[in-house]
């Protein structure tokens, strides 16, 4: 039996969360804001991937990416930035920072 990929979703897009949870290959944990996400990840939880919305309570997805990359136990975890609309400047900044992927809501099926 294969193990589900562990995804931490940081944000509050009900549509995105439901889309990820509908996939049987994913085990999704939701953290609504940066502080909750940081506390969860500092508790020793190491996901396979982090999906993070750009606009968050307490900061933004770019700040969260920097925080993750500065933690040796997490810096190998893939990081996906999620936005509500495509903005070329954010897209370019995401790849300049070596963010693994960039999606616009709705997430692809």
C-alpha positions in Angstrom: 0.0 0.0 0.0 1.4 3.4 -1.0 1.6 6.2 1.5 -0.2 9.4 0.8 1.9 12.5 0.1 1.8 14.8 3.1 0.8 18.3 2.1 0.6 21.3 4.4 -1.7 23.9 2.9 -1.2 27.4 4.3 -4.1 29.7 3.6 -7.9 29.6 3.6 -9.1 29.0 0.1 -11.9 26.5 0.6 -11.9 25.7 -3.1 -8.2 24.8 -3.1 -8.4 22.8 0.1 -11.4 20.8 -1.1 -9.6 20.1 -4.4 -6.5 18.8 -2.7 -8.5 16.7 -0.2 -10.4 15.1 -3.0 -7.2 13.5 -4.2 -6.8 10.2 -2.4 -3.0 10.3 -2.9 -2.8 13.4 -0.6 -3.0 13.8 3.1 -3.7 17.5 3.7 -3.1 19.5 6.8 -4.4 23.1 6.8 -2.8 26.0 8.6 -4.7 29.2 8.2 -1.9 31.7 8.8 1.9 32.1 9.1 2.1 31.7 12.9 0.1 28.5 12.9 2.1 27.1 10.0 5.4 28.0 11.7 4.3 26.4 15.0 3.1 23.3 13.2 6.4 22.9 11.2 8.5 23.6 14.3 6.7 20.8 16.1 8.7 18.3 14.0 6.1 17.8 11.2 8.0 17.4 7.9 5.6 17.4 4.9 6.4 16.3 1.4 5.2 19.6 0.1 4.0 23.0 1.2 1.2 24.7 -0.7 1.1 28.4 0.4 -1.1 31.2 -0.6 0.6 34.5 -1.4 -1.7 36.7 0.7 -1.8 35.5 4.4 -2.7 36.8 7.8 0.6 37.8 9.4 2.7 38.1 6.3 2.8 36.5 2.8 3.8 33.4 1.0 7.2 34.8 -0.1 8.1 35.4 3.6 7.0 31.9 4.4 9.2 30.5 1.6 12.2 32.3 3.1 11.4 31.0 6.6 11.1 27.4 5.3 14.4 27.6 3.3 16.2 28.9 6.4 15.3 25.7 8.3 17.7 22.8 7.6 15.0 20.2 8.4 12.6 21.8 5.9 14.8 23.2 3.1 14.3 20.1 1.0 10.5 20.3 1.1 8.9 21.4 -2.2 7.2 24.8 -2.0 4.3 25.8 -4.2 3.1 29.4 -4.2 -0.6 30.0 -4.8 -2.3 33.2 -5.9 -5.8 34.3 -6.7 -4.8 36.0 -10.0 -1.7 35.8 -12.2 0.7 38.7 -11.7 3.9 38.6 -13.8 6.0 40.4 -11.2 5.1 37.8 -8.6 5.6 35.0 -11.0 9.1 36.3 -11.8 9.9 36.9 -8.2 8.8 33.4 -7.3 11.2 31.7 -9.7 14.0 34.2 -8.8 13.6 32.9 -5.3 13.7 29.3 -6.6 10.1 28.5 -5.5 9.3 25.1 -6.9 6.0 25.9 -8.6 3.4 28.7 -9.0 -0.4 28.1 -9.3 -3.3 30.4 -9.8 -6.6 29.4 -8.1 -8.4 27.2 -9.1 -5.7 24.5 -8.7 -5.4 22.1 -11.5 -7.2 18.8 -11.1 
